[in-house]
């Protein structure tokens, strides 16, 4: 997942001045709204709220059917709870009648009933939780799907402003005092070192100025694979999948207007994109939910308990170390893809070859 894809897209050019980023986002959602039903994968987080708000604004202005927000709610997963924000955003946008809420218990486990349908058809895809979108895509069959994919990259990034010398020294001392344990103790030592080096190098390579950060992230393999897996599910269900925050026109408009900013925060960029035209609630900061409790449930527990040591590449993975890692509960969430790999090992080959072509 590390590394960059080659630059293949020509830069966006306008005949006149670049449109405002908000205008570019409005243009990006329009093709989806013109192909109803237009579902919006809506978690209540900032990115999905932004996309939903813009879609509702454009639909009403253009006389098109309202977008349909679709939300998962989970049992026994308090850290994934976002319903207060969801309720407030839906009320603000007057979309309560359209709102569809899906309920999940063990259904969305890494190797639960929904994930198995993706794994047996395509094999492993990135990200490991792509199956969350399968029921939403099926609801949108024949129509379109909007998602907030890409907000963490385009609007946030990794780098932060350096701050004062004193603040930097304080952060360095804190890191030295609280050294993190090995993040991949189940990998062979040399493999783990290579992974850590590669990931740190990628983090350091992120450009600080927004004009460089945006095109750099759009080429990152992690993100292009995420886009491709979503497009694959959508294509097989006759759905147009649109990711407005990764739209070339939006990226170019954001760069044209704010490209000189150095390590801007998500809050700053959201305020600039909204441009006071959207309700303040939409871009207000909120706690970010975590979803380990959603994906690590009964089916995963059974797979790791019954694991016989097979189904992995032992030139990369230390079997004994992984067994220790899986001997307790909850297991390390970084082993999610290995859980799926082990489950797949004794199954027939996927029905469809997973080519993961990056959408144009």
C-alpha positions as CSV (number, residue, x, y, z in Angstrom):
1,X,0.0,0.0,0.0
2,X,3.0,2.3,0.3
3,X,4.4,4.4,-2.5
4,X,3.0,6.6,-5.3
5,X,1.3,5.7,-8.5
6,X,2.7,7.4,-11.7
7,X,1.1,10.8,-12.5
8,X,-1.2,10.0,-15.4
9,X,-3.8,12.8,-15.3
10,X,-3.3,16.1,-17.1
11,X,-3.8,19.1,-14.8
12,X,-7.3,20.7,-14.8
13,X,-7.4,23.9,-16.8
14,X,-10.2,26.5,-16.9
15,X,-10.9,29.1,-19.6
16,X,-11.2,31.8,-16.9
17,X,-10.4,32.1,-13.2
18,X,-10.5,29.0,-11.1
19,X,-13.9,28.5,-9.4
20,X,-14.2,28.6,-5.6
21,X,-13.6,25.2,-3.9
22,X,-17.2,25.1,-2.8
23,X,-18.4,25.6,-6.4
24,X,-16.0,22.9,-7.6
25,X,-17.4,20.5,-5.0
26,X,-21.0,21.4,-6.2
27,X,-20.0,20.5,-9.7
28,X,-18.4,17.2,-8.5
29,X,-21.6,15.9,-6.8
30,X,-23.9,16.9,-9.7
31,X,-23.4,13.7,-11.9
32,X,-24.4,11.5,-8.9
33,X,-27.5,13.6,-8.1
34,X,-28.6,13.4,-11.8
35,X,-28.7,9.6,-11.4
36,X,-31.2,8.9,-8.6
37,X,-31.4,7.3,-6.2
38,X,-28.3,9.1,-5.0
39,X,-27.2,7.5,-1.8
40,X,-24.7,9.2,0.5
41,X,-22.6,7.1,2.9
42,X,-23.1,9.2,6.0
43,X,-21.4,8.5,9.3
44,X,-21.9,11.9,10.9
45,X,-18.2,12.7,10.6
46,X,-17.0,16.0,9.1
47,X,-16.2,14.7,5.7
48,X,-19.5,12.8,5.1
49,X,-21.4,15.7,6.6
50,X,-19.8,18.1,4.2
51,X,-20.6,15.9,1.2
52,X,-24.2,15.4,2.3
53,X,-24.7,19.1,2.9
54,X,-23.4,20.1,-0.5
55,X,-25.4,17.4,-2.2
56,X,-28.6,18.6,-0.5
57,X,-27.8,22.2,-1.4
58,X,-27.2,21.4,-5.1
59,X,-30.2,19.0,-5.4
60,X,-32.6,21.7,-4.1
61,X,-31.1,24.4,-6.3
62,X,-31.3,22.3,-9.4
63,X,-34.7,20.8,-8.8
64,X,-33.4,17.2,-8.4
65,X,-34.4,14.6,-5.9
66,X,-32.8,15.0,-2.4
67,X,-29.8,12.8,-1.7
68,X,-30.5,9.8,0.6
69,X,-28.2,9.5,3.6
70,X,-27.4,5.9,4.6
71,X,-26.0,5.3,8.0
72,X,-24.7,2.3,9.9
73,X,-25.5,1.9,13.6
74,X,-23.9,-0.7,15.7
75,X,-24.7,-2.8,18.7
76,X,-22.1,-3.2,21.5
77,X,-19.7,-0.7,19.9
78,X,-19.7,2.4,22.1
79,X,-16.6,3.9,20.6
80,X,-18.2,3.9,17.2
81,X,-21.2,5.8,18.5
82,X,-21.9,9.0,16.4
83,X,-25.7,9.2,16.6
84,X,-25.9,12.6,18.3
85,X,-24.0,14.2,15.5
86,X,-25.9,12.2,12.9
87,X,-29.2,13.4,14.3
88,X,-28.1,17.0,14.5
89,X,-26.8,17.1,10.9
90,X,-29.9,15.3,9.5
91,X,-32.2,17.8,11.3
92,X,-30.1,20.8,10.1
93,X,-30.3,19.6,6.5
94,X,-34.0,18.5,6.7
95,X,-33.4,15.0,5.4
96,X,-35.1,13.0,8.1
97,X,-37.7,11.5,5.8
98,X,-35.0,10.3,3.3
99,X,-32.6,8.9,5.9
100,X,-32.0,5.2,5.9
101,X,-30.4,3.6,9.0
102,X,-28.8,0.1,8.8
103,X,-28.3,-1.9,11.9
104,X,-25.3,-4.2,12.5
105,X,-24.3,-6.6,15.3
106,X,-21.8,-9.2,14.2
107,X,-22.7,-8.6,10.5
108,X,-19.7,-6.4,9.8
109,X,-17.0,-8.6,11.5
110,X,-13.8,-8.9,9.4
111,X,-15.0,-12.3,8.3
112,X,-18.7,-11.9,9.1
113,X,-21.6,-12.4,6.7
114,X,-21.1,-9.2,4.8
115,X,-17.3,-9.4,4.5
116,X,-17.5,-13.0,3.3
117,X,-19.5,-11.9,0.3
118,X,-16.8,-9.5,-0.7
119,X,-13.9,-11.9,0.1
120,X,-15.4,-14.9,-1.8
121,X,-16.1,-12.8,-4.9
122,X,-13.0,-10.6,-5.1
123,X,-10.4,-12.0,-2.6
124,X,-8.7,-9.5,-0.3
125,X,-9.2,-5.8,-1.1
126,X,-7.9,-2.6,0.4
127,X,-9.1,-1.3,2.8
128,X,-9.9,-4.4,4.8
129,X,-13.3,-2.8,5.9
130,X,-14.5,-2.1,2.3
131,X,-17.4,-4.6,2.9
132,X,-19.1,-1.9,5.0
133,X,-20.1,-0.2,1.7
134,X,-21.5,-3.3,0.0
135,X,-25.0,-3.1,1.5
136,X,-25.1,0.7,0.7
137,X,-24.0,0.1,-2.8
138,X,-26.8,-2.5,-3.2
139,X,-29.3,0.0,-2.0
140,X,-28.1,2.4,-4.7
141,X,-28.3,-0.2,-7.5
142,X,-29.0,1.6,-10.8
143,X,-28.3,5.0,-9.2
144,X,-25.3,6.6,-7.5
145,X,-23.3,6.7,-4.3
146,X,-21.4,9.7,-2.8
147,X,-18.8,9.2,-0.1
148,X,-16.4,11.4,1.9
149,X,-13.4,9.3,1.0
150,X,-10.2,11.3,0.9
151,X,-10.9,13.9,3.5
152,X,-8.2,12.6,5.8
153,X,-5.7,13.0,3.0
154,X,-6.7,16.1,1.1
155,X,-8.1,18.1,4.0
156,X,-5.9,16.9,6.8
157,X,-2.6,15.3,5.8
158,X,0.0,14.1,8.3
159,X,2.2,17.1,8.8
160,X,1.4,19.8,11.3
161,X,2.9,23.3,11.7
162,X,6.2,23.0,13.5
163,X,5.3,25.4,16.3
164,X,7.9,26.9,18.6
165,X,11.2,25.4,19.4
166,X,10.1,24.8,23.0
167,X,7.0,23.0,21.8
168,X,9.0,20.8,19.5
169,X,11.4,19.9,22.2
170,X,8.5,19.0,24.5
171,X,7.0,16.7,22.0
172,X,10.4,15.0,21.4
173,X,11.0,14.5,25.1
174,X,7.5,13.0,25.4
175,X,8.2,10.5,22.6
176,X,11.4,9.5,24.1
177,X,9.8,8.9,27.5
178,X,6.9,6.9,26.0
179,X,8.5,4.9,23.2
180,X,5.8,2.9,21.4
181,X,6.2,-0.9,21.3
182,X,7.0,-2.6,18.0
183,X,3.9,-2.0,15.9
184,X,4.4,-5.2,13.9
185,X,5.7,-7.8,16.4
186,X,4.4,-10.7,14.3
187,X,6.6,-9.9,11.3
188,X,10.1,-11.2,10.8
189,X,12.5,-8.6,12.3
190,X,14.0,-7.5,9.0
191,X,10.6,-7.3,7.3
192,X,9.3,-5.2,10.2
193,X,12.2,-2.8,9.9
194,X,11.6,-2.4,6.2
195,X,7.9,-1.7,6.8
196,X,8.7,0.9,9.5
197,X,11.4,2.6,7.4
198,X,9.1,2.7,4.3
199,X,6.2,4.1,6.2
200,X,8.3,6.8,8.0
201,X,9.8,7.8,4.7
202,X,6.4,8.2,3.2
203,X,5.3,10.4,6.1
204,X,8.4,12.6,5.8
205,X,7.9,12.9,2.0
206,X,4.5,14.5,2.3
207,X,4.9,18.1,1.0
208,X,4.1,20.9,3.5
209,X,2.5,23.3,1.1
210,X,-1.0,22.5,0.1
211,X,-0.2,22.9,-3.6
212,X,2.1,19.9,-3.3
213,X,0.3,18.0,-0.6
214,X,-3.0,17.5,-2.6
215,X,-1.5,16.0,-5.8
216,X,0.9,14.0,-3.8
217,X,-1.9,12.3,-1.8
218,X,-4.0,11.8,-4.9
219,X,-1.1,9.6,-6.2
220,X,-0.6,7.6,-3.0
221,X,-1.2,3.9,-3.6
222,X,-3.2,3.5,-0.3
223,X,-5.7,6.0,-1.6
224,X,-5.8,4.9,-5.2
225,X,-6.5,1.3,-4.0
226,X,-9.3,2.5,-1.8
227,X,-10.9,4.4,-4.7
228,X,-10.5,1.4,-6.9
229,X,-12.1,-1.1,-4.5
230,X,-15.1,1.1,-4.1
231,X,-15.4,1.6,-7.8
232,X,-15.3,-2.2,-8.3
233,X,-18.2,-2.8,-5.9
234,X,-20.2,0.0,-7.5
235,X,-19.6,-1.2,-11.1
236,X,-20.8,-4.7,-10.3
237,X,-24.0,-3.2,-9.0
238,X,-24.6,-0.7,-11.8
239,X,-23.8,2.2,-9.4
240,X,-21.9,5.4,-10.2
241,X,-19.5,5.9,-7.3
242,X,-18.4,9.6,-6.8
243,X,-15.8,10.8,-4.3
244,X,-16.1,14.6,-4.5
245,X,-13.2,15.3,-2.1
246,X,-10.9,13.5,-4.6
247,X,-12.3,15.1,-7.6
248,X,-9.7,16.6,-9.9
249,X,-11.6,19.9,-10.3
250,X,-12.0,20.3,-6.5
251,X,-8.3,19.5,-6.0
252,X,-7.3,22.1,-8.6
253,X,-9.6,24.8,-7.2
254,X,-8.4,24.2,-3.7
255,X,-4.8,24.5,-4.9
256,X,-5.5,27.6,-7.0
257,X,-7.1,29.5,-4.1
258,X,-5.1,28.1,-1.1
259,X,-2.1,26.3,-2.5
260,X,0.4,28.5,-0.8
261,X,-0.7,27.5,2.7
262,X,1.9,25.6,4.7
263,X,0.6,22.6,6.7
264,X,-3.0,24.0,7.0
265,X,-5.3,22.2,9.5
266,X,-8.5,20.5,8.5
267,X,-10.4,23.1,10.5
268,X,-8.9,25.9,8.5
269,X,-9.5,24.3,5.1
270,X,-13.1,23.3,6.0
271,X,-13.9,26.9,6.9
272,X,-12.4,28.1,3.6
273,X,-14.3,25.5,1.6
274,X,-17.6,26.2,3.4
275,X,-17.1,29.9,2.9
276,X,-19.9,30.7,5.3
277,X,-22.4,29.3,2.8
278,X,-23.0,26.0,4.8
279,X,-24.4,25.7,8.3
280,X,-21.6,26.0,10.9
281,X,-22.7,22.7,12.4
282,X,-21.5,20.8,9.2
283,X,-17.8,21.7,9.6
284,X,-17.8,22.0,13.4
285,X,-15.0,19.8,15.0
286,X,-16.1,16.6,16.7
287,X,-14.7,13.5,18.2
288,X,-13.5,10.9,15.7
289,X,-15.1,7.5,16.2
290,X,-13.1,4.3,16.2
291,X,-14.5,1.1,14.8
292,X,-12.4,-1.8,16.1
293,X,-15.4,-3.0,18.1
294,X,-17.4,-3.2,14.9
295,X,-14.9,-5.4,13.0
296,X,-13.5,-7.7,15.7
297,X,-16.4,-9.8,16.8
298,X,-17.4,-13.4,17.1
299,X,-16.4,-14.6,13.7
300,X,-12.9,-13.2,14.0
301,X,-12.5,-14.7,17.4
302,X,-13.3,-18.1,16.0
303,X,-10.8,-17.8,13.2
304,X,-7.9,-16.8,15.4
305,X,-8.8,-19.4,18.0
306,X,-8.9,-22.2,15.4
307,X,-5.8,-21.1,13.4
308,X,-3.4,-23.9,12.7
309,X,-0.5,-21.8,11.5
310,X,-1.3,-22.1,7.8
311,X,-2.5,-19.6,5.2
312,X,0.3,-17.1,5.6
313,X,3.7,-16.4,4.1
314,X,6.1,-17.5,6.8
315,X,9.0,-15.7,5.0
316,X,7.3,-12.5,6.1
317,X,5.3,-13.5,9.2
318,X,6.7,-15.2,12.3
319,X,4.1,-18.0,13.0
320,X,5.0,-18.3,16.7
321,X,4.8,-14.5,17.2
322,X,1.5,-14.2,15.4
323,X,0.1,-17.1,17.5
324,X,1.1,-15.1,20.7
325,X,-0.5,-12.0,19.2
326,X,-3.7,-13.9,18.6
327,X,-3.7,-15.8,22.0
328,X,-5.5,-12.9,23.8
329,X,-8.5,-10.7,23.0
330,X,-8.9,-8.2,21.5
331,X,-6.3,-9.0,18.9
332,X,-4.1,-6.3,17.4
333,X,-6.2,-4.4,14.8
334,X,-3.1,-4.2,12.5
335,X,-3.6,-7.9,11.9
336,X,-7.0,-7.4,10.3
337,X,-5.8,-8.3,6.8
338,X,-4.1,-11.4,8.1
339,X,-7.4,-12.6,9.7
340,X,-9.1,-12.3,6.3
341,X,-6.1,-14.0,4.6
342,X,-6.3,-17.0,7.0
343,X,-10.0,-17.3,6.5
344,X,-9.6,-17.3,2.7
345,X,-6.8,-19.8,2.7
346,X,-9.1,-22.9,2.6
347,X,-11.7,-21.4,0.4
348,X,-12.1,-21.7,-3.4
349,X,-10.5,-19.0,-5.6
350,X,-12.6,-15.7,-5.8
351,X,-15.3,-15.7,-8.4
352,X,-14.0,-12.6,-10.1
353,X,-10.4,-11.5,-10.4
354,X,-9.6,-8.5,-8.3
355,X,-8.0,-6.1,-10.8
356,X,-8.6,-2.9,-8.8
357,X,-8.3,-0.6,-11.7
358,X,-8.1,3.0,-10.5
359,X,-11.1,5.0,-11.7
360,X,-10.5,7.8,-14.2
